[in-house]
Amino acid sequence: MDLKCPICHNPLELVGTHAHCDSCDNDIEVQANCPECHQPLEVLKACGAVDFFCQHGHGLISKKRVEFTPL
């Protein structure tokens, strides 16, 4: 993920389904998109784990492959 904070432009750290900026202590909502079809992914949460599922035929998507965009 190569997202930058819109306030201070420092890199954001992904925390679950949002991003956090340590520099300005700001939380940013992000949308998870499929790397294949670029459509929003369904976020599945269970037992502390977060998984991503593409409803457009690409199945489960690894967190490392998900494209995150700020909302």
N, C-alpha and C positions, 0 to 999 in steps of 0.2 A: 504494500500500500504506500502510495506516495502522495498522501493528502497533506495540505498545509493549513494551518489555522488562519481563518479569514481576518482575525484581529492582529496577531503578531507575526504571522507567516512562518512560524516554526513548525516542524513536523508533528503530526498527530499520532497518538498511540491508540490502537484499536482496543476497546474494552467491551466485549460482548457485541452488542448491536449499535454501539455509538463510539465516537472517537473522543479522546481527551487530550487537551493541551496542557502540559505540565508548566509551561512558562506563564500563561495567564490564567490557569486553573479554569479553563472553559471547556464545556462539554458540547460536542457537535453531533447532531443526528446525521447518520449516514444511511444510504440505501445500498443493499447488496444486489448486484446485477450478475447475471450469468455471463461468463466469458465467451460463450458460443453464440447466443442469440441476443445478448445485451438487454434482456427483459428482467424485471424485478424477480428476486428469488424469495421463496417462502422460507422463513426462519423457523427452525425446529429446535425447541429448548427442552432438555430432559436431563435430570440428575446433574445439573451444572454444566452440561455440554451444550454447545451451540452448533447446529448443523444447518446446511443450506440445501434446498431442493428446488430444482427447476421444473415447473409445471408444463413446460413446452417441449418435453421429450428428452431432456438431457440428464435427468435423474439427480442423484446426490452430487453436489459440487464441493470439492475440497476447499477449505478455508483459504488455502494458499492461492487458489485460482480465482476466487471471487473478486469482482471489480466493485470497489466501494466508491460511491459518489456522495458528496454532501447534499443535504436536502435544503 
